[in-house]
């Protein structure tokens, strides 16, 4: 999950989908991405992110959507790209739980994506939106490495 669901989280979704598919495990995982805001709802991922991912053989095809209450029911793990996203996700949970029943364990599902980092020391995935192509390349590389690291942590499937 990132801010607008047009750069970081669609790239992560596409990489995870590709790796899961290559292992023939599509039916065992529900993989999606969302944003903490709905500003870009209905839009394709940023063309620069799609281009950077395509260089790695990853097709980013998702359509932007905001986080919704059912995400706390539907997913076992919600990965935030940065600390602000992490806080925004938890704030959404607190706001929604006053209106509808949500699992008490839901906040425990939210983790920082970089908690799975092994190949670099960054604690957050930087938002490349306002930068140049090199920022998108960096995020594409990070997503690929993070997904590989996450995959090695999840060998039980």
FENVENVEN-V806786 format. One line per field, one symbol per residue. ss: DSSP state (@ for helix, = for strand, . for the rest). burial: I if it has 9 or more other ideal C-beta (glycine too) atoms within 8 Angstrom, else O. A space follows every 50 residues. Layout:
BEGIN
ss: ???
burial: ???
END
This chain:
BEGIN
ss: .=.....@@@@@@@@@@@@@@@...@@@......=........=..@@@@ @@@@........=..=....@@@@...===..@@@@@@@@@@@@@@@... ...@@@@@@===@@@@................@@@@@@@@@@@@@@@@@@ @@@....
burial: IIIIIIIIIIIIIIIIIIIIIOOOIOOOIOOOIIIIOOOIIOOIIIOIII IIIIOIOIOIOIOIIIIOOOIIOOIOOIIIIIIOIIOIIIOIIOOIIOOO OIOOOIOOIIIIIIOIIOOOOIOIIIIIOOOOOOIIIIIIIIIIIIIIII IOOOOOO
END
